[in-house]
């Protein structure tokens, strides 16, 4: 299905076996829903043929079709347990998330009025939601898949894998065509500090590298194998970006927005967040390693080399 994001299109999977399970649901809105419905019909399927919806994570290009599908068929939804505040929190959770991103942009030295996505609250009611955690099992297409929690790209990322066949549904945890952004996200409502998403992501990559996977089906792009080699490539890319940031900070102290202008001069307006998020993650990694330190000046955070 089409997506407004840089990946170009997003995958949803009809997993067929003793039963049929839908993994991911496409973007919000009727256009994406109609695309998915049309493609299912080409294979002789309707939404009522499925036993459940399983979500790899809560980003809108993967979870946006749930409400529309449930209007057509009363399907249970399986998603990571950290999705519950968004699913049940209503406008209060929506406003809390917006406030977090406004504060994050200000800390970066960016202007929220220019660089923050203007989201409108839309009340969505999901029915029959089941929450998963690491180590659970879920039936997909009538076959048992182990649930592995792989936070980093999002706080709700799940990887589903079948140990007998080595088949894995990896969502956006690994995408062969591009390097995944470990997006900065707010903490859950019961925590104060934001998660260090790139540190999480690197831990998740190393965790998945040890799994005996054969064929991986990603949320974007084509199926792939040799996941360990791809993971090594991504970890190497992180090191390269850290070196770029080190070089930029060797010229003097900077906030994240100033670093972003040098590293990603092509980013403008609302796309600026992509660069700010990526740089923040790498600065978190460099700070843990003792390579940089930070200082708050007014509302912005300044980074300098140690």
Buried (B, 14 or more C-beta within 10 A) or exposed (E): BEBEBEBEEBBBBBBBEEBBBBBBBBBBEEEBBEBBBEBBEEEEBEBEBBBBBBBBBBBBBBBBBBBBBBEEBEBBBBBBBBBBBBBEBBEEBBEEBBEBBBBBBBBBBBEBEEBBEEEEEEEBEBEEBEBBEBEBEBBBBEBEBBBBBBBBBBBBBBBBBBEEEBBBBBBBBBBBEEEBBBBBBBEBEEEEEBBBBBBBBBBBBEBBBEBEBEEBBBBBBEEBEEBBEBBEEBBEEBEEBBEBBBEBBEEEBBBBBBBBBBBBEEBEEEEBBBBBBBBBBBBBBBBEEEBBEBEEEEEBBBBEBE
